[in-house]
């Protein structure tokens, strides 16, 4: 090999490394952007849901006040409902079945993607596994 070919080879190698670094930067930036957008959407939905819950609670309390002909009984009943929900949530916080369901619901898409990727990888390599060294054929 001549010195010119070695220099050209090294130059191409450095360009390849630089291109890979730029690709990794781009992919990382894209992934972070998607994550931030998802978090912003979730926070916005949570804030809007909180507003709906507060106004629905006040409406229910005022309705109960009107039915019960009391200025505060409806608010006490609604507060009691929230206290019961709080106690149930605290009691269920260490329940493994609930955690499993929540984790399954949260990561269902990732699990499906992983399953599809595994199925694709398995169908591509249909070559039988060679026998292990020392393994008997019988």
MARBA-3410 file (N, C-alpha, C, O; in Angstrom, 1 decimal):
138
0.8,-1.2,0.0,0.0,0.0,0.0,0.9,1.2,0.0,1.9,1.3,0.7 ~ 0.4,2.2,-0.7,1.2,3.4,-0.8,0.7,4.3,0.4,-0.3,4.1,1.0 ~ 1.5,5.3,0.6,1.2,6.2,1.7,0.0,7.1,1.4,-0.7,7.5,2.3 ~ -0.2,7.3,0.1,-1.4,8.0,-0.3,-2.7,7.3,0.0,-3.7,7.9,0.4 ~ -2.7,6.0,-0.2,-3.9,5.2,0.1,-4.1,5.1,1.6,-5.3,5.1,2.0
-3.1,5.0,2.4,-3.2,5.0,3.9,-3.8,6.3,4.3,-4.7,6.4,5.2 ~ -3.3,7.4,3.8,-3.8,8.8,4.2,-5.3,8.9,3.8,-6.1,9.4,4.5 ~ -5.6,8.4,2.6,-7.0,8.5,2.1,-7.9,7.6,3.0,-9.0,8.0,3.3 ~ -7.4,6.4,3.3,-8.2,5.5,4.2,-8.4,6.2,5.6,-9.5,6.1,6.1 ~ -7.4,6.8,6.1,-7.5,7.4,7.4,-8.5,8.6,7.3,-9.3,8.8,8.2
-8.4,9.4,6.2,-9.3,10.5,6.0,-10.7,10.0,5.9,-11.6,10.6,6.5 ~ -11.0,9.0,5.2,-12.3,8.4,5.1,-12.8,7.9,6.5,-14.0,8.0,6.8 ~ -11.9,7.3,7.2,-12.3,6.8,8.5,-12.7,7.9,9.4,-13.7,7.8,10.1 ~ -11.9,9.0,9.5,-12.3,10.2,10.3,-13.6,10.8,9.9,-14.4,11.2,10.7 ~ -13.8,10.8,8.6,-15.1,11.4,8.1,-16.3,10.5,8.5,-17.3,11.0,8.9
-16.0,9.2,8.5,-17.1,8.2,8.9,-17.4,8.4,10.4,-18.5,8.5,10.8 ~ -16.3,8.6,11.2,-16.5,8.8,12.6,-17.3,10.1,12.9,-18.2,10.1,13.7 ~ -16.9,11.1,12.2,-17.6,12.4,12.3,-19.1,12.3,11.9,-20.0,12.9,12.6 ~ -19.3,11.6,10.9,-20.7,11.4,10.4,-21.5,10.6,11.4,-22.7,10.9,11.7 ~ -20.9,9.6,12.0,-21.6,8.8,13.1,-21.9,9.6,14.3,-23.0,9.5,14.9
-21.0,10.5,14.7,-21.2,11.4,15.8,-22.3,12.3,15.5,-23.2,12.6,16.4 ~ -22.4,12.9,14.4,-23.4,13.8,14.0,-24.8,13.1,14.0,-25.8,13.6,14.4 ~ -24.8,11.9,13.5,-26.0,11.1,13.5,-26.5,10.8,14.9,-27.7,10.9,15.1 ~ -25.6,10.4,15.8,-26.0,10.2,17.2,-26.5,11.4,17.8,-27.5,11.4,18.6 ~ -25.9,12.6,17.5,-26.4,13.9,18.1,-27.8,14.1,17.6,-28.7,14.5,18.3
-28.0,13.9,16.3,-29.3,14.2,15.7,-30.4,13.2,16.3,-31.5,13.7,16.7 ~ -30.1,12.0,16.4,-31.0,11.0,17.0,-31.3,11.3,18.4,-32.5,11.2,18.9 ~ -30.3,11.7,19.2,-30.5,12.1,20.6,-31.4,13.3,20.7,-32.3,13.4,21.5 ~ -31.1,14.3,19.9,-31.9,15.5,19.9,-33.3,15.2,19.5,-34.3,15.8,20.1 ~ -33.6,14.4,18.6,-34.9,14.0,18.1,-35.6,13.3,19.3,-36.8,13.5,19.5
-34.9,12.4,19.9,-35.5,11.6,21.0,-35.9,12.5,22.2,-37.0,12.4,22.8 ~ -35.0,13.5,22.5,-35.3,14.4,23.6,-36.4,15.3,23.3,-37.3,15.6,24.1 ~ -36.5,15.7,22.0,-37.6,16.6,21.6,-38.9,15.9,21.7,-39.9,16.4,22.2 ~ -39.0,14.6,21.3,-40.2,13.8,21.4,-40.6,13.6,22.8,-41.8,13.7,23.2 ~ -39.7,13.4,23.7,-40.0,13.2,25.1,-40.5,14.5,25.7,-41.5,14.5,26.5
-39.9,15.6,25.4,-40.3,16.9,26.0,-41.8,17.2,25.5,-42.6,17.7,26.3 ~ -42.0,17.0,24.2,-43.4,17.2,23.7,-44.4,16.3,24.4,-45.5,16.8,24.7 ~ -44.1,15.1,24.6,-45.0,14.2,25.3,-45.2,14.6,26.8,-46.3,14.6,27.2 ~ -44.2,15.1,27.4,-44.3,15.6,28.8,-45.2,16.8,28.8,-46.0,16.9,29.7 ~ -45.0,17.7,27.9,-45.8,18.9,27.9,-47.3,18.6,27.6,-48.2,19.2,28.2
-47.5,17.7,26.7,-48.9,17.2,26.5,-49.6,16.6,27.7,-50.7,17.0,28.1 ~ -48.8,15.8,28.4,-49.4,15.1,29.6,-49.6,16.2,30.7,-50.7,16.1,31.4 ~ -48.7,17.1,30.9,-48.9,18.2,31.9,-50.1,19.0,31.6,-50.9,19.4,32.4 ~ -50.3,19.4,30.3,-51.4,20.2,29.9,-52.7,19.4,30.1,-53.7,20.0,30.6 ~ -52.7,18.1,29.8,-53.9,17.3,30.1,-54.2,17.2,31.5,-55.4,17.3,32.0
-53.2,17.1,32.3,-53.4,17.0,33.8,-53.9,18.3,34.4,-54.8,18.3,35.2 ~ -53.4,19.4,33.9,-53.9,20.7,34.4,-55.4,20.9,34.0,-56.2,21.3,34.8 ~ -55.7,20.6,32.7,-57.1,20.7,32.3,-58.0,19.7,33.1,-59.1,20.1,33.4 ~ -57.5,18.5,33.3,-58.3,17.6,34.1,-58.5,18.1,35.5,-59.6,17.9,36.1 ~ -57.5,18.7,36.1,-57.7,19.3,37.4,-58.7,20.3,37.5,-59.6,20.4,38.4
-58.8,21.2,36.5,-59.8,22.2,36.4,-61.2,21.6,36.3,-62.1,22.0,37.0 ~ -61.3,20.6,35.5,-62.6,19.9,35.3,-63.0,19.3,36.6,-64.2,19.4,37.0 ~ -62.1,18.6,37.3,-62.4,18.0,38.6,-62.8,19.0,39.7,-63.8,18.8,40.4 ~ -62.1,20.1,39.7,-62.5,21.2,40.7,-63.9,21.8,40.4,-64.7,21.9,41.3 ~ -64.1,22.1,39.2,-65.4,22.7,38.9,-66.6,21.7,39.0,-67.6,22.0,39.5
-66.3,20.4,38.7,-67.3,19.4,38.9,-67.6,19.2,40.4,-68.7,19.0,40.8 ~ -66.5,19.2,41.2,-66.7,19.0,42.6,-67.5,20.2,43.2,-68.4,19.9,44.0 ~ -67.2,21.4,42.8,-67.9,22.6,43.4,-69.4,22.5,42.9,-70.3,22.8,43.7 ~ -69.6,22.1,41.6,-71.0,22.0,41.1,-71.7,20.9,41.9,-72.9,21.2,42.3 ~ -71.1,19.8,42.1,-71.8,18.7,42.9,-72.1,19.2,44.3,-73.2,18.9,44.8
-71.2,19.9,44.9,-71.4,20.3,46.3,-72.5,21.3,46.4,-73.4,21.3,47.3 ~ -72.6,22.3,45.4,-73.7,23.2,45.4,-75.0,22.6,45.1,-76.0,22.9,45.7 ~ -75.0,21.6,44.2,-76.2,20.8,44.0,-76.7,20.1,45.2,-77.9,20.1,45.5 ~ -75.8,19.4,45.9,-76.1,18.7,47.2,-76.6,19.7,48.2,-77.5,19.4,49.0 ~ -76.0,20.9,48.3,-76.5,21.9,49.2,-77.9,22.3,48.9,-78.7,22.4,49.9
-78.2,22.4,47.7,-79.6,22.8,47.3,-80.6,21.7,47.6,-81.7,22.0,48.1 ~ -80.2,20.4,47.4,-81.1,19.3,47.6,-81.3,19.2,49.2,-82.4,19.0,49.6 ~ -80.2,19.3,49.9,-80.3,19.1,51.4,-80.7,20.3,52.1,-80.9,20.3,53.3 ~ -80.9,21.4,51.4,-81.3,22.7,52.0,-80.3,23.1,53.1,-80.7,23.4,54.2 ~ -79.0,23.0,52.8,-78.0,23.3,53.8,-76.9,24.1,53.1,-76.6,23.8,52.0
-76.3,25.0,53.9,-75.2,25.8,53.2,-73.9,25.1,53.1,-73.0,25.6,52.4 ~ -73.7,24.0,53.8,-72.4,23.3,53.9,-72.4,21.8,53.7,-71.3,21.2,53.5 ~ -73.5,21.2,53.9,-73.6,19.7,53.9,-73.1,19.1,52.5,-72.4,18.1,52.6 ~ -73.4,19.7,51.4,-72.9,19.3,50.1,-71.3,19.3,50.1,-70.7,18.3,49.5 ~ -70.7,20.3,50.6,-69.3,20.4,50.6,-68.7,19.3,51.5,-67.6,18.7,51.2
-69.4,19.0,52.7,-68.9,18.0,53.5,-69.0,16.6,52.9,-68.1,15.8,53.0 ~ -70.1,16.4,52.1,-70.2,15.1,51.4,-69.2,14.9,50.3,-68.6,13.8,50.2 ~ -68.9,16.0,49.6,-67.9,15.9,48.5,-66.5,15.7,49.1,-65.7,14.9,48.6 ~ -66.2,16.4,50.2,-65.0,16.2,50.9,-64.8,14.8,51.5,-63.8,14.2,51.4 ~ -65.9,14.2,52.0,-65.9,12.8,52.4,-65.6,11.8,51.3,-64.9,10.9,51.5
-66.2,12.1,50.1,-65.9,11.3,48.9,-64.4,11.3,48.6,-63.8,10.3,48.3 ~ -63.8,12.5,48.6,-62.4,12.6,48.3,-61.5,12.0,49.4,-60.5,11.4,49.1 ~ -62.0,12.0,50.7,-61.2,11.4,51.7,-61.3,9.8,51.6,-60.3,9.2,51.8 ~ -62.4,9.3,51.2,-62.5,7.9,50.9,-61.6,7.5,49.8,-60.9,6.5,49.9 ~ -61.6,8.3,48.7,-60.7,8.0,47.6,-59.2,8.0,48.0,-58.4,7.2,47.5
-58.9,9.0,48.9,-57.5,9.1,49.4,-57.1,7.9,50.2,-56.0,7.4,50.0 ~ -58.0,7.5,51.1,-57.7,6.3,51.9,-57.5,5.1,51.0,-56.6,4.3,51.3 ~ -58.4,4.9,50.0,-58.2,3.7,49.1,-56.9,3.8,48.4,-56.2,2.8,48.2 ~ -56.5,5.0,47.9,-55.3,5.2,47.2,-54.1,4.9,48.0,-53.1,4.2,47.6 ~ -54.1,5.3,49.3,-53.0,5.0,50.2,-52.9,3.6,50.5,-51.8,3.0,50.6
-54.1,2.9,50.7,-54.1,1.5,51.0,-53.6,0.7,49.8,-53.0,-0.4,50.0 ~ -53.8,1.1,48.6,-53.4,0.4,47.4,-52.0,0.7,46.9,-51.5,0.2,45.9 ~ -51.3,1.7,47.6,-50.0,2.1,47.0,-48.9,1.0,46.9,-48.1,1.1,46.1 ~ -49.0,0.0,47.8,-48.0,-1.0,47.8,-48.5,-2.3,47.2,-47.9,-3.4,47.3 ~ -49.7,-2.3,46.6,-50.3,-3.5,46.1,-49.6,-3.8,44.8,-49.6,-3.0,43.8
-49.0,-5.0,44.7,-48.2,-5.4,43.5,-49.1,-5.6,42.3,-48.6,-5.3,41.2 ~ -50.3,-6.0,42.5,-51.2,-6.2,41.3,-51.5,-4.9,40.7,-51.6,-4.8,39.4 ~ -51.8,-3.9,41.5,-52.1,-2.6,40.9,-50.9,-2.0,40.2,-51.0,-1.4,39.1 ~ -49.7,-2.2,40.8,-48.5,-1.7,40.2,-48.2,-2.4,38.8,-47.8,-1.8,37.9 ~ -48.5,-3.7,38.8,-48.3,-4.5,37.6,-49.2,-4.0,36.5,-48.8,-3.9,35.3
-50.5,-3.7,36.8,-51.4,-3.3,35.8,-51.0,-1.9,35.3,-51.1,-1.6,34.1 ~ -50.6,-1.0,36.2,-50.2,0.3,35.8,-49.0,0.3,34.9,-48.9,1.0,33.9 ~ -48.0,-0.5,35.3,-46.8,-0.6,34.5,-47.1,-1.3,33.1,-46.6,-0.8,32.1 ~ -48.0,-2.2,33.1,-48.4,-2.9,31.9,-49.1,-1.9,31.0,-48.9,-1.8,29.7 ~ -50.0,-1.0,31.6,-50.7,0.0,30.8,-49.7,1.0,30.2,-49.9,1.5,29.1
-48.8,1.4,31.1,-47.8,2.5,30.7,-46.9,2.1,29.6,-46.5,2.8,28.7 ~ -46.5,0.8,29.7,-45.4,0.3,28.8,-45.9,-0.7,27.7,-45.2,-1.5,27.2 ~ -47.2,-0.7,27.5,-47.8,-1.6,26.5,-47.2,-1.4,25.1,-46.9,-2.4,24.5 ~ -47.1,-0.2,24.7,-46.6,0.1,23.4,-45.2,-0.4,23.2,-44.8,-1.0,22.2 ~ -44.3,-0.1,24.2,-42.9,-0.5,24.2,-42.8,-2.0,24.1,-42.0,-2.6,23.4
-43.7,-2.7,24.9,-43.7,-4.2,24.9,-44.1,-4.7,23.5,-43.5,-5.7,23.0 ~ -45.1,-4.1,22.9,-45.5,-4.5,21.6,-44.4,-4.3,20.5,-44.2,-5.2,19.7 ~ -43.8,-3.2,20.6,-42.7,-2.9,19.7,-41.6,-4.0,19.8,-41.0,-4.5,18.9 ~ -41.2,-4.2,21.1,-40.1,-5.2,21.4,-40.5,-6.6,20.8,-39.7,-7.3,20.3 ~ -41.8,-7.0,21.0,-42.3,-8.3,20.5,-42.2,-8.3,19.0,-41.8,-9.3,18.5
-42.6,-7.2,18.4,-42.6,-7.2,16.9,-41.1,-7.3,16.4,-40.8,-8.0,15.4 ~ -40.2,-6.6,17.1,-38.8,-6.6,16.7,-38.2,-8.0,16.9,-37.5,-8.5,16.0 ~ -38.6,-8.6,18.0,-38.1,-10.0,18.2,-38.6,-10.9,17.1,-37.9,-11.8,16.6 ~ -39.9,-10.8,16.8,-40.5,-11.7,15.8,-39.8,-11.4,14.4,-39.6,-12.4,13.7 ~ -39.5,-10.2,14.1,-38.9,-9.9,12.8,-37.4,-10.5,12.8,-37.0,-11.0,11.8
-36.7,-10.3,13.9,-35.4,-10.8,14.0,-35.4,-12.3,14.0,-34.5,-12.9,13.3 ~ -36.3,-13.0,14.6,-36.4,-14.4,14.5,-36.8,-14.9,13.1,-36.3,-16.0,12.7 ~ -37.6,-14.2,12.4,-38.0,-14.7,11.1,-36.9,-14.4,10.1,-36.8,-15.2,9.1 ~ -36.0,-13.5,10.3,-34.9,-13.2,9.4,-33.8,-14.3,9.6,-33.3,-14.7,8.6 ~ -33.6,-14.7,10.8,-32.6,-15.8,11.0,-33.2,-17.1,11.2,-33.5,-17.6,12.3
-33.6,-17.7,10.1,-34.3,-19.0,10.1,-33.3,-20.1,10.1,-33.6,-21.3,10.0 ~ -32.0,-19.8,10.2,-31.0,-20.8,10.2,-31.0,-21.5,11.5,-31.0,-20.9,12.5 ~ -30.9,-22.9,11.4,-31.0,-23.6,12.7,-29.7,-23.4,13.5,-28.6,-23.1,12.9 ~ -29.8,-23.5,14.8,-28.7,-23.3,15.7,-27.7,-24.5,15.5,-28.1,-25.6,15.5 ~ -26.4,-24.2,15.3,-25.4,-25.3,15.2,-25.3,-26.0,16.5,-25.5,-25.4,17.6
-24.9,-27.3,16.5,-24.8,-28.0,17.8,-23.7,-27.4,18.6,-22.7,-27.0,18.0 ~ -23.9,-27.4,19.9,-22.8,-26.9,20.8,-21.7,-27.9,20.9,-21.8,-29.1,20.7 ~ -20.5,-27.4,21.2,-19.3,-28.3,21.3,-19.6,-29.2,22.5,-19.9,-28.8,23.6 ~ -19.3,-30.5,22.3,-19.5,-31.5,23.3,-20.9,-31.9,23.5,-21.1,-32.8,24.3 ~ -21.9,-31.4,22.8,-23.3,-31.8,22.9,-23.5,-33.1,22.1,-23.0,-33.2,21.0
-24.3,-33.9,22.6,-24.6,-35.2,21.9,-25.7,-35.0,21.0,-26.7,-34.2,21.3 ~ -25.7,-35.7,19.8,-26.8,-35.6,18.9,-28.0,-36.5,19.3,-29.1,-36.3,18.7 ~ -27.8,-37.3,20.2,-28.8,-38.3,20.7,-29.6,-37.8,21.8,-30.5,-38.5,22.3
END
